[in-house]
């Protein structure tokens, strides 16, 4: 091999290493928590605080292998590379869920049925510290509520830990990563998801005040399974689907908040010292 050929080979290998590191960085950071990965900020009275991501990451989900029991209508879209989720269609009563091909860790339970279940209006999180009851709106957030009904039926959340607790300036508890260790040491908490994603909903005029429950995400239409419960008033931009309001159990989160976090990150958030483990999730209707 000539000197010039060797130089070309070295340059090519250097470029390939750069691209690989770039992909790895993007994969690692895209879904690690609750509001924008690296430069997202939250405007707060008296100043600005940096936050890391209000959801999960590109690491959040691997390509899902659709559950045979799921609606066949959801499967074709999920298998198409680059497919985008679609909003609720009132005419057909369906939502377009698609596989999340970002390549992150997932607890694969299949794909939700495209046909929306509009009956649930209450979600109960049975935790090791008591029940947290959430009034949900299938009318305003049909795709979101349908997804939770599906995941609850699959026992997806059972045994999962809420991995991120905020601060006085950023008062929220984030849950829904079934792979989170919530031990203050794990570097992958906030990256787990269900292997699919769906659209944002109900964003117009969205407010994130005490008691509001909303979807965490890593960008538009990247909703999976992670969500956050607000225990104070926040000044977040309307980018996160608000799908419910806590009607019982908010005092549980208040007590957990008082205990603080294990290892605070740059934005003051971290795994709560008092672990909140979801033992079971149920969805019920008006009956």
C-alpha positions as CSV (number, residue, x, y, z in Angstrom):
1,X,0.0,0.0,0.0
2,X,1.4,3.4,-1.0
3,X,1.8,6.3,1.4
4,X,-1.2,8.2,-0.1
5,X,-3.4,5.1,0.0
6,X,-2.4,4.6,3.7
7,X,-3.3,8.2,4.5
8,X,-6.7,7.8,2.8
9,X,-7.4,4.7,4.8
10,X,-6.4,6.4,8.0
11,X,-8.6,9.4,7.2
12,X,-11.5,7.1,6.4
13,X,-11.1,5.2,9.6
14,X,-10.9,8.4,11.6
15,X,-14.1,9.7,10.0
16,X,-15.9,6.4,10.7
17,X,-14.9,6.6,14.4
18,X,-16.1,10.1,14.6
19,X,-19.5,9.2,13.2
20,X,-19.8,6.2,15.5
21,X,-19.0,8.3,18.6
22,X,-21.6,10.9,17.4
23,X,-24.3,8.2,17.0
24,X,-23.5,6.8,20.4
25,X,-23.7,10.3,22.0
26,X,-27.0,11.0,20.3
27,X,-28.4,7.6,21.3
28,X,-27.3,8.1,24.9
29,X,-28.7,11.6,25.4
30,X,-31.9,11.7,23.4
31,X,-34.2,10.5,26.1
32,X,-32.6,10.8,29.5
33,X,-35.2,12.6,31.6
34,X,-37.7,15.4,31.3
35,X,-37.1,18.5,29.2
36,X,-34.7,18.7,26.3
37,X,-31.4,16.9,26.5
38,X,-28.6,19.3,26.7
39,X,-29.6,22.9,26.3
40,X,-33.2,22.9,27.3
41,X,-34.1,25.4,30.0
42,X,-37.1,25.9,32.3
43,X,-38.1,29.5,33.0
44,X,-38.8,29.9,36.6
45,X,-39.8,33.0,38.6
46,X,-36.6,34.8,39.4
47,X,-34.4,33.0,36.9
48,X,-33.7,30.1,34.6
49,X,-32.7,26.6,35.6
50,X,-31.2,24.0,33.3
51,X,-33.0,20.6,33.0
52,X,-31.9,17.5,31.3
53,X,-34.8,15.8,29.3
54,X,-38.4,15.4,30.3
55,X,-38.6,11.8,29.2
56,X,-36.4,9.3,27.9
57,X,-34.1,9.2,25.1
58,X,-33.3,7.9,21.8
59,X,-32.3,5.0,24.0
60,X,-35.8,4.7,25.0
61,X,-37.0,2.0,22.8
62,X,-35.9,-0.6,20.4
63,X,-38.0,-1.7,17.4
64,X,-41.0,-3.5,18.7
65,X,-42.1,-6.9,17.8
66,X,-45.9,-6.5,17.6
67,X,-48.0,-8.6,19.9
68,X,-50.2,-10.9,17.9
69,X,-53.1,-9.9,20.2
70,X,-52.7,-6.2,19.2
71,X,-54.7,-4.7,16.5
72,X,-53.4,-5.7,13.0
73,X,-54.0,-2.2,11.9
74,X,-51.1,-1.0,14.0
75,X,-48.6,-3.5,12.7
76,X,-48.0,-2.4,9.1
77,X,-47.2,1.2,10.2
78,X,-44.9,-0.1,12.9
79,X,-42.8,-2.1,10.4
80,X,-42.2,0.7,7.9
81,X,-38.9,2.3,8.4
82,X,-39.3,6.0,9.2
83,X,-43.0,5.7,9.8
84,X,-44.5,8.6,11.7
85,X,-47.3,8.3,14.3
86,X,-50.7,9.8,13.4
87,X,-53.2,11.6,15.5
88,X,-56.6,10.3,16.5
89,X,-59.0,9.9,13.6
90,X,-62.6,10.5,14.8
91,X,-64.1,8.9,11.7
92,X,-62.5,5.6,12.4
93,X,-61.8,6.0,16.1
94,X,-58.2,5.0,15.7
95,X,-54.7,6.2,16.5
96,X,-51.5,5.5,14.5
97,X,-48.9,4.0,16.8
98,X,-45.5,3.2,15.3
99,X,-42.4,1.3,16.3
100,X,-39.7,3.4,18.0
101,X,-36.6,2.6,16.0
102,X,-34.3,4.8,18.0
103,X,-32.4,1.8,19.2
104,X,-32.7,2.1,23.0
105,X,-33.7,-0.4,25.7
106,X,-37.3,-1.4,25.8
107,X,-39.7,-3.7,27.6
108,X,-41.5,-5.1,24.6
109,X,-45.2,-5.9,25.2
110,X,-46.3,-5.3,21.6
111,X,-48.3,-2.5,20.0
112,X,-51.5,-0.9,21.3
113,X,-54.6,-1.6,19.3
114,X,-55.3,1.1,16.8
115,X,-58.9,1.2,17.8
116,X,-59.2,3.5,20.8
117,X,-60.8,2.5,24.1
118,X,-62.7,5.6,25.1
119,X,-64.1,4.2,28.3
120,X,-61.3,4.8,30.9
121,X,-61.6,8.0,32.9
122,X,-59.6,7.0,35.9
123,X,-56.1,5.6,36.4
124,X,-55.0,4.2,39.7
125,X,-51.3,3.8,40.5
126,X,-51.0,1.3,43.3
127,X,-47.6,2.1,44.9
128,X,-45.6,0.9,47.9
129,X,-46.5,4.2,49.6
130,X,-50.2,4.2,48.8
131,X,-52.6,4.8,45.9
132,X,-52.3,7.7,43.5
133,X,-55.6,8.2,41.6
134,X,-55.6,10.2,38.4
135,X,-58.6,11.5,36.5
136,X,-57.8,11.0,32.8
137,X,-59.4,12.4,29.6
138,X,-59.9,10.0,26.7
139,X,-61.8,12.8,25.0
140,X,-58.8,15.2,24.9
141,X,-56.0,12.6,24.8
142,X,-57.4,9.5,23.2
143,X,-54.1,8.1,21.9
144,X,-52.4,8.6,25.3
145,X,-55.2,7.1,27.4
146,X,-55.5,4.2,25.0
147,X,-51.8,3.5,25.4
148,X,-52.0,3.5,29.2
149,X,-55.0,1.2,29.1
150,X,-53.0,-1.2,26.9
151,X,-49.8,-1.0,29.1
152,X,-51.8,-1.4,32.3
153,X,-53.5,-4.6,30.9
154,X,-50.1,-6.0,30.0
155,X,-48.8,-5.3,33.6
156,X,-46.1,-3.2,32.0
157,X,-45.6,-0.8,34.9
158,X,-45.7,-3.5,37.7
159,X,-42.5,-3.4,39.8
160,X,-41.2,-0.2,38.1
161,X,-39.7,2.6,40.1
162,X,-40.2,6.4,39.7
163,X,-36.6,7.4,38.8
164,X,-36.6,11.2,38.9
165,X,-37.7,13.7,41.5
166,X,-37.5,17.4,40.9
167,X,-36.8,20.3,43.2
168,X,-38.7,23.3,44.4
169,X,-37.9,25.1,41.1
170,X,-38.8,22.0,39.1
171,X,-41.5,20.2,41.1
172,X,-42.2,16.9,39.4
173,X,-41.9,13.1,39.9
174,X,-41.1,11.2,36.7
175,X,-42.1,7.5,36.3
176,X,-42.8,5.0,33.6
177,X,-39.3,3.6,32.7
178,X,-39.8,-0.1,33.5
179,X,-36.0,-0.6,33.4
180,X,-35.0,2.2,35.8
181,X,-33.1,1.3,38.9
182,X,-33.7,4.6,40.7
183,X,-30.6,4.0,42.9
184,X,-28.8,7.3,42.2
185,X,-26.1,5.5,40.3
186,X,-27.7,4.2,37.1
187,X,-26.7,6.0,33.9
188,X,-29.6,4.6,31.9
189,X,-32.5,5.6,34.0
190,X,-35.0,7.5,31.9
191,X,-34.1,5.7,28.7
192,X,-36.5,2.7,28.8
193,X,-39.7,2.6,26.9
194,X,-42.3,0.3,25.4
195,X,-40.9,0.0,21.9
196,X,-43.4,2.3,20.2
197,X,-44.3,6.0,20.1
198,X,-47.3,8.2,19.5
199,X,-48.3,11.8,18.9
200,X,-48.5,14.7,21.3
201,X,-52.0,15.7,22.2
202,X,-53.9,18.5,24.1
203,X,-51.0,21.0,23.9
204,X,-53.0,24.2,23.1
205,X,-53.0,26.3,26.3
206,X,-51.4,23.5,28.3
207,X,-50.4,24.4,31.9
208,X,-48.4,22.3,34.2
209,X,-49.8,23.3,37.6
210,X,-49.9,21.2,40.8
211,X,-51.6,17.9,40.2
212,X,-51.2,17.8,36.5
213,X,-50.0,14.5,35.0
214,X,-48.3,14.7,31.6
215,X,-46.2,12.7,29.2
216,X,-42.4,13.0,29.2
217,X,-40.8,13.1,25.8
218,X,-37.6,13.7,23.9
219,X,-39.2,15.8,21.1
220,X,-42.5,16.1,19.2
221,X,-44.4,12.9,18.9
222,X,-41.9,10.7,20.8
223,X,-44.3,9.7,23.6
224,X,-43.8,6.2,25.0
225,X,-44.5,5.2,28.6
226,X,-42.8,7.8,30.7
227,X,-44.8,10.4,32.5
228,X,-44.5,13.0,35.2
229,X,-46.7,14.2,38.1
230,X,-46.4,17.9,39.0
231,X,-46.5,18.6,42.7
232,X,-46.0,22.4,42.4
233,X,-46.5,25.0,39.7
234,X,-44.1,24.9,36.8
235,X,-43.4,27.2,33.9
236,X,-42.8,24.5,31.2
237,X,-43.6,25.3,27.6
238,X,-46.6,23.5,26.2
239,X,-44.7,20.6,24.7
240,X,-45.8,17.8,27.0
241,X,-49.2,16.1,26.6
242,X,-51.2,16.8,29.8
243,X,-53.6,13.8,30.1
244,X,-54.8,13.8,33.6
245,X,-55.1,15.3,37.1
246,X,-54.3,13.7,40.5
247,X,-57.5,13.5,42.6
248,X,-56.0,11.4,45.4
249,X,-52.5,10.7,46.7
250,X,-50.7,13.9,45.9
251,X,-49.6,14.1,49.6
252,X,-47.6,10.9,49.0
253,X,-45.4,12.7,46.5
254,X,-45.1,15.7,48.9
255,X,-43.7,13.4,51.5
256,X,-41.3,11.8,49.1
257,X,-40.2,15.3,48.0
258,X,-39.4,16.4,51.5
259,X,-36.9,13.5,51.8
260,X,-35.0,14.8,48.7
261,X,-32.9,13.0,46.2
262,X,-30.0,10.6,46.4
263,X,-27.5,12.3,44.1
264,X,-28.7,15.7,42.7
265,X,-27.8,16.4,39.1
266,X,-26.9,19.8,37.7
267,X,-30.6,20.7,37.6
268,X,-31.2,19.5,41.1
269,X,-33.2,16.5,40.1
270,X,-32.3,12.9,40.9
271,X,-33.6,9.5,42.1
272,X,-35.7,10.0,45.2
273,X,-34.3,8.9,48.6
274,X,-37.7,7.4,49.4
275,X,-38.3,5.0,46.6
276,X,-41.7,5.1,44.9
277,X,-42.4,1.7,43.3
278,X,-45.5,1.1,41.1
279,X,-47.0,-2.2,42.1
280,X,-49.9,-2.1,39.7
281,X,-51.8,0.2,37.4
282,X,-55.5,-0.1,36.7
283,X,-57.7,1.9,34.3
284,X,-61.5,2.1,34.9
285,X,-64.5,3.8,33.4
286,X,-67.5,5.7,34.7
287,X,-69.4,2.6,35.9
